[in-house]
Amino acid sequence: MAEASEYIERIRKSAKTIYDDDPALLIPTESLESILNKKLVGMSVDGLPMRTRSKVVNERICEVLGYPVPQSFRRTEPRFPAQNFDKYLQQSNNLQIWNQVISGSRRYVLIKVGKDGIIEKVKVLTGDQLAPLDKTGRLTSKYQAKMVEQKGSGLLSKSDTPRITYWYGSSDDATSAAPNENPAKGRMMPIGKLYDRLKGIVGEAFEDLGATQDRNRAAIFHAMVLSKLGYKTYLDDGSYPDIRNQLLEVKLQTSPTIDLGLHSPEDDEVIFRDGEDVFQSSDIRYAIASGAIDGDKVTINYIYLVNGEDFSKHFPLFGGKVKNTKLQIPLPKDFWD
């Protein structure tokens, strides 16, 4: 660590930032790992939202390496250019690298965070060391959109697309089937009726399970939606759309980014086919709720219903039809040993 301390002191005296490239100040990988383990292990990020904890750890890394903390962190590749590394906080063994392939010359700082939110270990790998763990080399496509709050709750599409309206029915037992069953002609609720049933969800609250529990929050909201629509059972098989029986996708937003997954309302993909009737992504109805976290509660403030055809008029897609992509690498069970 004597050598590592010398690097830190040199960086501090140079007054350079994490964006200033200087090969003379590059800390060797082994020393970098040693410094980060000594200075980060034991640090708590418990209760912090994902973006906040990432920023807090970035600031701490700057401090321990001798760099001034910038007022804001730039979206550079890599995120820490002066030391040629990207940083990843890991609470699972699924490493996700967004919008880029593994670079053999880059370094990857992987930080293990325990269930209690305490940093437990840091490993620093070069791209050449990390690459063999990627067994596929495939990038998983993912669409995202911007959450824009409208003026109160509302029905943002005046009507469904013609393909949906052709399947409308007068029967009030539209939800007598299971929510993940295929839709049936004569059993499709109009988007207006969906809104009438779901607007009562505004003002309701449920217990927050923690800052990193987005999936569990989504599951609770999904169950609330099913109950409001009249379904007797909760079923979620992870398919798209969430409530296939009504070609309805549901989203609970406590952040400004809507994660659309593998499907875009504008990709013209065929989602469901029944004989000559074909439903595309533009036909899917979206129930998007704006939720606020206050203490240990999540409260639903607004809800919007919109069809896929109108979606981007109200919630702009990131980069238009461009996908964000991520490389998913399952880390070995003994990776942290």
HUSUL-V309374 format. One record per pair of residues at least 12 apart in sequence whose C-alpha atoms are under 10 Angstrom apart, sorted by the first residue. I is the first residue (numbers start at 1). GAP is how many residues later the second one is. D is the distance in whole Angstrom. If there is no record, write none. Layout:
I/GAP/D + I/GAP/D
This chain:
1/30/7 + 1/31/10 + 1/33/8 + 1/34/8 + 1/37/10 + 2/29/10 + 3/24/9 + 3/25/10 + 3/28/8 + 4/23/7 + 4/24/9 + 4/26/9 + 4/27/6 + 4/28/8 + 4/30/8 + 4/31/7 + 4/61/9 + 5/26/9 + 5/30/9 + 5/60/9 + 5/61/10 + 6/19/10 + 6/21/10 + 7/17/9 + 7/18/7 + 7/19/8 + 7/20/6 + 7/21/9 + 7/24/9 + 7/25/10 + 7/58/8 + 7/59/9 + 8/17/9 + 8/18/10 + 8/19/8 + 8/27/9 + 8/55/10 + 8/56/8 + 8/57/5 + 8/58/5 + 8/59/8 + 9/16/10 + 9/56/9 + 9/57/7 + 9/58/10 + 10/14/9 + 10/15/7 + 10/55/10 + 10/56/8 + 11/13/9 + 11/14/6 + 11/15/9 + 11/16/10 + 11/54/7 + 11/55/6 + 11/56/7 + 11/57/10 + 12/51/9 + 12/52/10 + 12/53/8 + 12/54/5 + 12/55/6 + 12/56/8 + 13/53/8 + 13/54/9 + 14/52/9 + 14/53/9 + 15/51/9 + 15/52/7 + 15/53/7 + 16/50/9 + 16/51/7 + 16/52/8 + 16/66/9 + 17/45/9 + 17/49/9 + 17/50/6 + 17/51/6 + 17/52/8 + 17/53/8 + 17/63/9 + 17/64/9 + 17/65/7 + 18/44/7 + 18/47/9 + 18/48/9 + 18/49/6 + 18/50/8 + 18/51/9 + 18/52/9 + 18/55/10 + 18/61/9 + 18/62/6 + 18/63/6 + 18/64/5 + 18/65/7 + 18/66/9 + 19/48/10 + 19/51/10 + 19/54/10 + 19/55/9 + 19/57/9 + 19/59/10 + 19/60/9 + 19/61/7 + 19/62/5 + 19/63/5 + 19/64/9 + 19/65/10 + 20/60/9 + 20/61/7 + 20/62/5 + 20/63/9 + 21/59/10 + 21/60/7 + 21/61/5 + 21/62/8 + 21/63/9 + 22/59/10 + 22/60/7 + 22/61/9 + 23/59/8 + 23/60/9 + 25/57/8 + 25/58/8 + 26/56/7 + 26/57/6 + 26/58/8 + 27/38/9 + 27/55/10 + 27/56/7 + 27/57/10 + 28/55/9 + 29/54/9 + 29/56/10 + 29/78/8 + 29/79/10 + 29/80/10 + 29/94/10 + 29/95/7 + 29/96/8 + 29/97/8 + 30/93/9 + 30/94/8 + 30/95/9 + 31/93/10 + 32/33/9 + 32/51/9 + 32/77/9 + 32/90/10 + 32/91/9 + 32/92/7 + 33/76/8 + 33/77/10 + 33/88/10 + 33/89/7 + 33/90/6 + 33/91/5 + 33/92/9 + 34/88/8 + 34/89/9 + 34/90/9 + 35/26/10 + 35/29/8 + 35/30/8 + 35/87/9 + 36/24/10 + 36/25/7 + 36/28/8 + 36/29/8 + 36/73/9 + 36/75/9 + 36/85/9 + 36/86/7 + 36/87/9 + 36/88/9 + 37/74/9 + 37/82/9 + 37/83/8 + 37/84/6 + 37/85/5 + 37/86/8 + 37/87/10 + 38/26/10 + 38/83/9 + 38/84/9 + 39/21/9 + 39/22/8 + 39/24/10 + 39/25/7 + 39/26/9 + 39/83/10 + 40/17/8 + 40/20/8 + 40/21/8 + 40/24/9 + 40/71/9 + 40/78/9 + 40/79/7 + 40/80/8 + 40/81/8 + 40/82/8 + 41/70/9 + 41/71/9 + 41/72/9 + 41/77/8 + 41/78/5 + 41/79/5 + 41/80/6 + 41/81/8 + 42/71/10 + 42/75/9 + 42/76/6 + 42/77/5 + 42/78/6 + 42/79/9 + 43/14/9 + 43/17/9 + 43/70/9 + 43/74/8 + 43/75/6 + 43/76/5 + 43/77/8 + 44/12/10 + 44/13/10 + 44/69/9 + 44/70/9 + 44/72/8 + 44/73/6 + 44/74/4 + 44/75/6 + 44/76/10 + 45/12/8 + 45/68/8 + 45/69/10 + 45/71/9 + 45/72/5 + 45/73/6 + 45/74/8 + 46/67/9 + 46/68/9 + 46/69/9 + 46/70/6 + 46/71/4 + 46/72/7 + 46/73/9 + 46/164/9 + 46/165/8 + 46/166/9 + 47/69/9 + 47/70/7 + 47/162/10 + 47/163/6 + 47/164/5 + 47/165/8 + 48/69/9 + 48/162/9 + 48/163/6 + 48/164/8 + 49/161/9 + 49/162/5 + 49/163/6 + 49/164/9 + 49/165/10 + 49/206/10 + 50/39/9 + 50/161/7 + 50/162/7 + 50/163/10 + 50/164/10 + 51/204/10 + 53/36/9 + 53/64/10 + 53/158/10 + 54/33/9 + 54/34/8 + 54/35/7 + 55/17/9 + 55/18/8 + 57/30/9 + 57/31/10 + 57/32/9 + 57/54/10 + 57/62/10 + 58/12/10 + 58/15/8 + 58/21/9 + 58/22/9 + 58/29/8 + 59/12/10 + 59/13/10 + 59/14/9 + 61/19/10 + 61/26/10 + 62/18/9 + 65/18/10 + 67/15/10 + 77/23/9 + 77/29/10 + 78/25/10 + 78/28/8 + 78/29/9 + 78/30/9 + 80/27/10 + 81/25/10 + 83/23/9 + 83/24/8 + 84/21/8 + 84/22/6 + 84/23/6 + 84/24/9 + 84/42/10 + 85/20/9 + 85/21/6 + 85/22/4 + 85/23/5 + 85/24/7 + 85/39/9 + 85/40/9 + 85/41/9 + 85/42/10 + 86/20/8 + 86/21/7 + 86/22/5 + 86/23/6 + 86/24/9 + 86/38/10 + 87/20/9 + 87/21/6 + 87/22/5 + 87/23/6 + 87/24/7 + 87/37/9 + 88/20/8 + 88/21/6 + 88/22/5 + 88/23/6 + 88/24/9 + 88/34/10 + 89/20/9 + 89/21/6 + 89/22/5 + 89/23/6 + 89/24/7 + 89/30/9 + 89/33/9 + 90/20/7 + 90/21/6 + 90/22/5 + 90/23/6 + 90/24/9 + 90/29/9 + 90/31/10 + 90/32/10 + 91/20/9 + 91/21/6 + 91/22/5 + 91/23/6 + 91/24/7 + 91/25/10 + 91/26/9 + 91/28/9 + 91/121/10 + 92/20/8 + 92/21/8 + 92/22/9 + 92/23/9 + 92/238/9 + 92/239/9 + 93/19/9 + 93/236/8 + 93/237/6 + 93/238/5 + 93/239/7 + 93/240/7 + 93/241/10 + 93/242/8 + 93/243/9 + 94/233/10 + 94/234/7 + 94/235/6 + 94/236/5 + 94/237/6 + 94/238/9 + 95/15/9 + 95/39/10 + 95/231/10 + 95/232/8 + 95/233/6 + 95/234/5 + 95/235/6 + 95/236/7 + 96/43/10 + 96/44/10 + 96/229/10 + 96/230/6 + 96/231/6 + 96/232/5 + 96/233/6 + 96/234/9 + 97/42/9 + 97/43/10 + 97/228/8 + 97/229/5 + 97/230/5 + 97/231/7 + 97/232/8 + 98/41/9 + 98/42/9 + 98/43/10 + 98/44/10 + 98/226/7 + 98/227/6 + 98/228/4 + 98/229/6 + 98/230/9 + 99/40/8 + 99/41/9 + 99/42/9 + 99/43/10 + 99/224/9 + 99/225/6 + 99/226/5 + 99/227/6 + 99/228/8 + 100/39/8 + 100/224/10 + 100/225/8 + 100/226/7 + 100/227/8 + 101/26/10 + 101/30/9 + 101/36/8 + 101/37/9 + 101/38/8 + 101/224/10 + 101/225/9 + 101/226/7 + 102/24/9 + 102/25/6 + 102/26/8 + 102/28/8 + 102/29/6 + 102/32/9 + 102/35/9 + 102/225/9 + 103/23/8 + 103/24/5 + 103/25/8 + 103/27/9 + 103/28/8 + 104/22/7 + 104/23/4 + 104/24/5 + 104/25/8 + 104/26/8 + 104/27/8 + 105/21/7 + 105/22/6 + 105/23/7 + 106/19/9 + 106/20/6 + 106/21/5 + 106/22/8 + 106/24/10 + 107/17/7 + 107/18/6 + 107/19/4 + 107/20/6 + 107/21/9 + 107/22/9 + 107/23/9 + 108/15/8 + 108/16/6 + 108/17/5 + 108/18/6 + 108/19/7 + 108/21/9 + 108/22/8 + 109/13/7 + 109/14/6 + 109/15/5 + 109/16/7 + 109/17/9 + 110/12/6 + 110/13/5 + 110/14/6 + 110/15/8 + 110/226/10 + 111/12/7 + 111/13/9 + 111/225/10 + 112/224/8 + 117/95/10 + 120/216/10 + 121/215/7 + 121/216/10 + 122/214/8 + 123/212/9 + 123/213/8 + 130/199/9 + 130/201/9 + 131/198/9 + 132/197/10 + 133/196/7 + 133/197/7 + 133/198/7 + 133/199/8 + 134/193/8 + 134/194/8 + 134/195/5 + 134/196/8 + 134/197/9 + 135/193/10 + 135/194/8 + 135/195/9 + 136/191/9 + 136/192/9 + 136/193/9 + 137/190/7 + 137/191/9 + 137/192/9 + 138/187/10 + 138/188/9 + 138/189/6 + 138/190/8 + 138/191/10 + 139/185/9 + 139/186/6 + 139/187/5 + 139/188/5 + 139/189/7 + 140/121/9 + 140/122/8 + 140/183/10 + 140/184/9 + 140/185/5 + 140/186/5 + 140/187/6 + 140/188/7 + 141/120/8 + 141/121/6 + 141/122/9 + 141/181/10 + 141/182/6 + 141/183/6 + 141/184/5 + 141/185/7 + 141/186/9 + 142/117/8 + 142/118/7 + 142/119/5 + 142/120/5 + 142/121/7 + 142/122/9 + 142/180/9 + 142/181/6 + 142/182/5 + 142/183/6 + 142/184/7 + 143/115/9 + 143/116/7 + 143/117/5 + 143/118/5 + 143/119/6 + 143/120/6 + 143/121/6 + 143/122/9 + 143/174/8 + 143/175/8 + 143/176/9 + 143/177/10 + 143/178/8 + 143/179/8 + 143/180/5 + 143/181/6 + 143/182/8 + 144/113/7 + 144/114/6 + 144/115/5 + 144/116/5 + 144/117/7 + 144/118/9 + 144/119/9 + 144/120/8 + 144/171/10 + 144/172/9 + 144/173/6 + 144/174/6 + 144/175/9 + 144/176/10 + 144/177/10 + 144/178/9 + 144/179/8 + 144/180/7 + 145/111/9 + 145/112/6 + 145/113/5 + 145/114/7 + 145/115/7 + 145/119/9 + 145/166/10 + 145/167/8 + 145/169/10 + 145/170/6 + 145/171/5 + 145/172/4 + 145/173/5 + 145/174/9 + 145/175/9 + 146/109/9 + 146/110/6 + 146/111/5 + 146/112/6 + 146/113/9 + 146/166/9 + 146/168/9 + 146/169/5 + 146/170/5 + 146/171/6 + 146/172/7 + 147/106/8 + 147/107/9 + 147/108/8 + 147/109/5 + 147/110/6 + 147/111/6 + 147/112/10 + 147/141/9 + 147/142/10 + 147/143/9 + 147/167/9 + 147/168/6 + 147/169/8 + 147/170/9 + 148/108/7 + 148/109/9 + 148/110/10 + 148/142/9 + 148/166/7 + 148/167/6 + 148/168/8 + 149/107/9 + 149/140/9 + 149/141/7 + 149/153/8 + 149/154/9 + 149/155/9 + 149/165/9 + 149/166/9 + 150/140/10 + 150/152/9 + 150/153/9 + 150/154/8 + 150/164/8 + 150/165/10 + 151/151/9 + 152/149/8 + 152/150/6 + 152/151/8 + 152/152/9 + 153/42/10 + 153/46/8 + 153/49/8 + 153/135/10 + 153/136/9 + 153/137/9 + 153/148/8 + 153/149/5 + 153/150/5 + 153/151/6 + 153/152/9 + 154/38/10 + 154/41/8 + 154/42/10 + 154/45/8 + 154/148/8 + 154/149/7 + 154/150/5 + 154/151/7 + 154/152/9 + 155/36/8 + 155/37/7 + 155/38/10 + 155/39/9 + 155/40/7 + 155/41/9 + 155/44/9 + 155/132/10 + 155/148/9 + 155/149/6 + 155/150/5 + 155/151/6 + 155/152/10 + 156/35/10 + 156/36/10 + 156/39/10 + 156/130/10 + 156/148/7 + 156/149/6 + 156/150/5 + 156/151/8 + 156/154/8 + 156/155/9 + 156/157/9 + 156/158/8 + 157/34/8 + 157/35/9 + 157/128/9 + 157/147/9 + 157/148/7 + 157/149/5 + 157/150/6 + 157/151/9 + 157/152/9 + 157/153/7 + 157/154/9 + 157/157/10 + 158/33/8 + 158/34/8 + 158/147/10 + 158/148/9 + 158/149/9 + 158/152/10 + 159/31/8 + 159/32/7 + 159/33/7 + 159/147/9 + 159/148/8 + 160/29/10 + 160/30/7 + 160/31/6 + 160/32/9 + 160/122/10 + 160/123/7 + 160/124/9 + 160/125/8 + 160/146/9 + 160/147/6 + 160/148/9 + 160/149/9 + 160/150/10 + 161/30/10 + 161/118/10 + 161/121/8 + 161/122/6 + 161/123/9 + 161/124/9 + 161/146/8 + 161/147/9 + 161/148/8 + 161/149/10 + 162/121/9 + 163/114/8 + 163/115/8 + 163/116/7 + 163/117/9 + 163/120/7 + 164/21/9 + 164/24/7 + 164/25/9 + 164/26/8 + 164/27/9 + 164/82/10 + 164/83/9 + 164/113/10 + 164/114/10 + 164/115/8 + 164/119/7 + 164/120/9 + 164/121/10 + 165/20/10 + 165/21/10 + 165/23/8 + 165/24/9 + 165/25/7 + 165/26/9 + 165/118/10 + 166/19/8 + 166/20/8 + 166/22/9 + 166/111/9 + 167/16/9 + 167/17/7 + 167/18/5 + 167/19/5 + 167/20/7 + 167/21/6 + 167/22/9 + 167/23/9 + 167/110/10 + 168/16/9 + 168/17/7 + 168/18/5 + 168/19/6 + 168/20/5 + 168/21/6 + 168/22/7 + 169/15/9 + 169/16/7 + 169/17/4 + 169/18/5 + 169/19/6 + 169/20/7 + 169/21/9 + 170/16/7 + 170/17/8 + 170/18/9 + 170/19/9 + 171/15/7 + 171/16/7 + 171/17/9 + 171/18/9 + 172/15/8 + 172/16/10 + 172/17/9 + 172/58/10 + 173/14/7 + 173/15/10 + 173/16/10 + 173/57/9 + 173/58/10 + 174/12/8 + 174/13/5 + 174/14/6 + 174/15/7 + 174/55/9 + 174/56/9 + 174/57/9 + 174/71/9 + 174/72/8 + 175/12/8 + 175/13/9 + 175/14/9 + 175/51/9 + 175/54/7 + 175/55/6 + 175/56/5 + 175/57/8 + 175/70/8 + 175/71/8 + 176/54/8 + 176/55/7 + 176/56/8 + 176/57/10 + 176/69/10 + 177/54/8 + 177/55/9 + 177/56/10 + 177/68/7 + 178/53/7 + 178/54/8 + 178/55/7 + 178/56/8 + 178/57/8 + 178/65/9 + 178/66/9 + 178/67/7 + 179/47/8 + 179/50/10 + 179/52/7 + 179/53/9 + 179/54/8 + 179/55/8 + 179/56/6 + 179/57/8 + 179/58/10 + 179/63/8 + 179/64/5 + 179/65/6 + 179/66/5 + 179/67/8 + 179/68/10 + 179/69/10 + 180/54/9 + 180/55/7 + 180/56/7 + 180/57/7 + 180/58/9 + 180/59/8 + 180/60/9 + 180/61/9 + 180/62/7 + 180/63/6 + 180/64/5 + 180/65/6 + 180/66/9 + 180/67/9 + 181/54/10 + 181/62/8 + 181/63/6 + 181/64/5 + 181/65/9 + 182/61/9 + 182/62/6 + 182/63/5 + 182/64/8 + 182/65/8 + 182/90/8 + 182/91/10 + 182/92/9 + 183/60/9 + 183/61/7 + 183/62/4 + 183/63/6 + 183/64/7 + 183/89/9 + 183/91/9 + 184/61/8 + 184/62/9 + 184/90/9 + 185/89/9 + 185/92/10 + 187/58/9 + 187/59/8 + 188/57/8 + 188/58/6 + 188/59/9 + 189/40/10 + 189/56/10 + 189/57/7 + 189/58/10 + 190/56/9 + 190/95/10 + 191/55/10 + 191/57/9 + 191/94/7 + 191/95/9 + 191/96/10 + 191/114/7 + 191/115/8 + 191/116/8 + 192/113/8 + 192/114/10 + 193/36/9 + 194/31/10 + 194/34/9 + 194/35/7 + 194/52/9 + 194/54/9 + 194/91/9 + 194/93/9 + 194/111/8 + 195/34/10 + 195/92/8 + 195/108/8 + 195/109/8 + 195/110/6 + 195/111/9 + 196/32/10 + 196/33/9 + 196/109/10 + 197/28/9 + 197/30/10 + 197/31/6 + 197/32/6 + 197/33/9 + 198/26/9 + 198/27/7 + 198/28/9 + 198/29/9 + 198/30/6 + 198/31/7 + 198/89/8 + 198/91/10 + 198/105/8 + 198/106/9 + 198/107/9 + 199/26/10 + 199/29/9 + 199/90/10 + 199/103/8 + 199/104/6 + 199/105/8 + 199/106/9 + 200/25/10 + 200/28/8 + 200/103/9 + 201/20/9 + 201/23/8 + 201/24/8 + 201/26/10 + 201/27/8 + 201/88/9 + 201/98/10 + 201/99/7 + 201/100/9 + 201/101/9 + 201/102/8 + 202/87/8 + 202/88/9 + 202/89/9 + 202/97/8 + 202/98/5 + 202/99/6 + 202/100/6 + 202/101/7 + 203/88/9 + 203/95/10 + 203/96/6 + 203/97/5 + 203/98/6 + 203/99/8 + 204/20/9 + 204/87/10 + 204/94/8 + 204/95/6 + 204/96/6 + 204/97/8 + 205/16/10 + 205/86/9 + 205/87/9 + 205/88/10 + 205/92/6 + 205/93/5 + 205/94/4 + 205/95/6 + 205/96/9 + 206/14/8 + 206/15/9 + 206/18/10 + 206/87/10 + 206/90/9 + 206/91/6 + 206/92/5 + 206/93/7 + 206/94/9 + 207/13/9 + 207/86/9 + 207/87/10 + 207/88/9 + 207/89/6 + 207/90/5 + 207/91/6 + 207/92/9 + 208/12/10 + 208/85/7 + 208/86/9 + 208/87/8 + 208/88/5 + 208/89/5 + 208/90/6 + 208/91/9 + 209/87/8 + 209/88/9 + 209/89/9 + 210/83/10 + 210/85/10 + 210/86/8 + 210/87/10 + 211/82/9 + 211/85/10 + 214/38/9 + 214/39/9 + 214/40/9 + 214/41/10 + 215/37/10 + 217/35/8 + 217/36/10 + 217/37/10 + 217/81/9 + 218/32/8 + 218/33/7 + 218/34/6 + 218/35/9 + 219/15/10 + 219/16/10 + 219/17/8 + 219/31/10 + 219/32/10 + 219/33/9 + 220/32/10 + 221/29/8 + 221/30/8 + 221/31/7 + 221/68/9 + 221/70/10 + 221/79/9 + 222/12/8 + 222/13/9 + 222/14/8 + 222/20/8 + 222/21/9 + 222/27/9 + 222/28/7 + 222/29/8 + 222/30/8 + 223/12/8 + 223/13/9 + 225/18/9 + 225/25/8 + 225/62/9 + 226/17/8 + 229/17/10 + 240/20/10 + 240/21/9 + 240/22/9 + 240/23/8 + 240/31/8 + 240/41/10 + 240/44/10 + 241/22/9 + 241/30/8 + 241/31/10 + 241/40/9 + 241/43/7 + 241/44/9 + 241/45/9 + 242/44/10 + 243/42/10 + 244/27/10 + 244/28/9 + 244/40/9 + 246/38/9 + 246/39/8 + 247/24/9 + 247/25/9 + 247/32/9 + 247/34/10 + 247/36/8 + 247/37/5 + 247/38/6 + 247/39/9 + 248/35/9 + 248/36/6 + 248/37/5 + 248/38/6 + 248/39/7 + 248/57/10 + 248/58/10 + 248/59/9 + 249/35/7 + 249/36/6 + 249/37/5 + 249/38/6 + 249/39/8 + 249/56/10 + 249/58/10 + 249/59/10 + 250/35/9 + 250/36/6 + 250/37/5 + 250/38/6 + 250/39/8 + 250/55/9 + 251/35/8 + 251/36/6 + 251/37/5 + 251/38/6 + 251/39/9 + 251/52/10 + 251/53/10 + 252/35/8 + 252/36/6 + 252/37/5 + 252/38/6 + 252/39/7 + 252/40/10 + 252/48/8 + 252/51/9 + 253/35/7 + 253/36/6 + 253/37/5 + 253/38/6 + 253/39/8 + 253/47/9 + 253/49/10 + 253/50/10 + 254/35/9 + 254/36/6 + 254/37/5 + 254/38/6 + 254/39/7 + 254/44/9 + 254/45/10 + 254/46/9 + 255/35/9 + 255/36/9 + 255/37/9 + 256/34/10 + 257/58/10 + 257/60/10 + 257/61/9 + 258/30/9 + 258/57/9 + 258/58/10 + 258/59/9 + 258/60/10 + 260/57/9 + 261/62/10 + 261/63/10 + 262/61/9 + 262/62/10 + 262/63/10 + 263/18/7 + 263/60/10 + 264/17/7 + 264/18/8 + 264/44/8 + 264/47/10 + 264/48/10 + 264/53/8 + 264/56/10 + 264/57/8 + 264/58/10 + 264/59/9 + 265/15/8 + 265/16/5 + 265/17/5 + 265/18/8 + 265/19/7 + 265/20/9 + 265/21/10 + 265/42/8 + 265/43/5 + 265/44/7 + 265/45/9 + 265/46/7 + 265/47/8 + 265/52/9 + 265/56/9 + 266/14/9 + 266/15/7 + 266/16/6 + 266/17/10 + 266/42/7 + 266/43/7 + 266/44/9 + 266/45/9 + 266/46/8 + 266/51/9 + 266/54/9 + 266/55/7 + 267/13/9 + 267/14/7 + 267/15/8 + 267/41/10 + 267/54/7 + 268/12/6 + 268/13/6 + 268/14/7 + 268/15/9 + 268/40/10 + 268/41/10 + 269/12/6 + 269/13/8 + 270/12/9 + 270/13/10 + 271/12/9 + 271/13/8 + 272/12/10 + 280/28/9 + 280/29/10 + 281/26/9 + 281/27/6 + 281/28/8 + 282/25/7 + 282/26/4 + 282/27/5 + 282/28/8 + 282/29/8 + 283/23/10 + 283/24/6 + 283/25/5 + 283/26/7 + 283/27/10 + 284/22/9 + 284/23/6 + 284/24/5 + 284/25/8 + 284/27/10 + 285/20/7 + 285/21/6 + 285/22/4 + 285/23/6 + 285/24/9 + 285/25/10 + 285/26/9 + 286/18/8 + 286/19/6 + 286/20/5 + 286/21/6 + 286/22/7 + 286/25/8 + 287/16/7 + 287/17/6 + 287/18/5 + 287/19/7 + 287/20/9 + 288/14/8 + 288/15/6 + 288/16/5 + 288/17/7 + 288/18/8 + 289/12/7 + 289/13/6 + 289/14/4 + 289/15/6 + 289/16/9 + 290/12/5 + 290/13/6 + 290/14/8 + 291/12/9
